[in-house]
Amino acid sequence: MKIALTVMFFFCVLFANFYAVRKMERYGLDLLFYDRLSVAYDIGSAEGMEKELTAILSNNSMPRVSKLARQFQSQLPGIEDPQGYLKNIVSEKRNTVMMLKNLRTAAIFVMLLLFTIRLLMRRKK
């Protein structure tokens, strides 16, 4: 029983502190990119979005965002409703980040629960 609790605790720690945080970082960066484009489209329509896309491509400080910008720029001619597309993808990314955040919180709660069970088992001896 102790080994099973320890292994479960270990996997919760790995999930909460490494996997979930890295995935939230990735999806959060995607969310930032698409949200910037969405706001630019809301303010300046297609021209505003193009200007923001050009500004992102000219700034090489974030390689992942530049890669997303190049991908989006290549897909742009095939998108009929850019505003709807951006709103949908922003909503999807936001929901994914929130799901990962909630899963991380649940993993931390399970870690606390497992730690408490371990303490109670130790006290009963």
N, C-alpha and C positions, 0 to 999 in steps of 0.2 A: 504494500500500500504506500509506503514512504517513497519508494522508487517511482511509482506511478505519479504521485503528487509532484515529485521533483521534476520529472520529465514534462508534465503538463505545465508546471510553472516556467520551466526553461523555454518551452515553445511559446508561451504567452509573452515572455520577455522578448524573445526574438521577433515575434509578430508586432508587438506594440512599439518597440524601440528601433527596429530596423526596417522591416518590410513596409509597414503602414506609413511610416514617416517618409520613406523614399518615394512611395507611390503618391502620397499627398503632395510631395514636392513636385513631382512630374506633372500630375494633373493640375496642380495649382498654377504652374508655369503656363500650361496650355490654357487654363482659364483666364489668366492675366492677358495673354496674347489675344484670344478671341474677344474678350471683354473690351480691350482697347480698340479693336477693329469695330466692334458693335457701337461703342460710344462715338467713334469717329464717323460711322455711317449715320448715326442719329443726328449728329451735329451738321455734317457737311455732305450727306448722301454719298453717292459713289465716288465723287471727287475727294471728299474728306477721307474716305476709307483708303483710296489709292495713295493719298499723301502720307497717311499713317503707315501704310505698308512700305512705301519708299523710305520713310524715316527709320523704320525698324530694320529694313535691309541694309541701310547705310551704316547703322550702328552695329558693330561687331562684338559688343561686350558680352552678349548672351548667345552662344552658338545654337542652343536648342530653339530659341525664339526665331533666330534667323532661318533655321531649317524649316520651322513651321511656316514662316512667311513665304519662303520659296515654294513649299508645297501648296499653300493656299493660293498663291499667285498663279500657279499652273492650273489649279482647279477652277479659278474664278470665271473663266469664259463659259464653263458648263453649268454654272449656278444661275438659275433663273431669278430667284428671289434672295439676294445676298442678306437682306435684313432678317428675313425669316430663318435662313440657314444659320446666321450668327446667333440669333436669339435661341434657337434650338440647341446649338452646340454649347453655348454658355450655360444654359439650363442643365444640360446633360453633364458637363464637367463639374458644375457646382454640386449637383446631386451625388456624383461619384466621390468628390472630396468630402462631403458631409457623411456619406456612408462609411468611408474609410476612417473618418474621425470618430464616428460612433462605434465602429468595430474596435478601434484602438482603445476607446474608453471602456468598452466591455471587456477587452483583454486585461486592462489594468484592474478592473473590478474583480475579474476571475483570479488574477494574481493575488490580490488582497484576500480573497476568500480562501484560496489555497494556502496562503501563509497563515491565516487564522486557523484553519483545520490542522496544519502542521503543528502550530503552537498548542492547540488543544490535545492533540495526540501525545505530544511530549509531556504535558502536564498530567495526563491520566496514568502515566507510568509511575 
